[in-house]
Amino acid sequence: QLQLVESGGGLVQPGGSLRLSCAASGTIFKIVGMGWYRQAPGKQRELVAGLTRGGDTSYADSVKGRFTISRDNAKNTMYLQMNSLKPEDTAVYYCNPYPRIPTITWGQGTQVTVSS
């Protein structure tokens, strides 16, 4: 199994930056692709960025050029560097396997609020 704990969110002004972390417990972390997802109020959860086991990345059009996904398998941790943040980036951010594995539950997520 895989337990996931997201952290690093907060309140930031437009144009600011945040770095999210996803700490994973469970041996399968090293053998699955991982992704960052987000859910804004009243909207469905969406994929923000994915990183395959082979190292290929995929980003939502809305975050391309601003967000960077990375992982450190030695630390069982994944990151999302978010720059040039916009109010529309406000959401709860979650990490989970990419592609999704339905049996892996969602963590608590971390709230990102972009506001002046």
Beta strands, then each sheet from edge to edge (+ up, - down):
strand 1: 3-7
strand 2: 10-12
strand 3: 18-25
strand 4: 34-39
strand 5: 46-51
strand 6: 57-59
strand 7: 67-72
strand 8: 77-82
strand 9: 91-97
strand 10: 110-114
sheet 1: 1+ 3- 8+ 7-
sheet 2: 2+ 10+ 9- 4+ 5- 6+
end
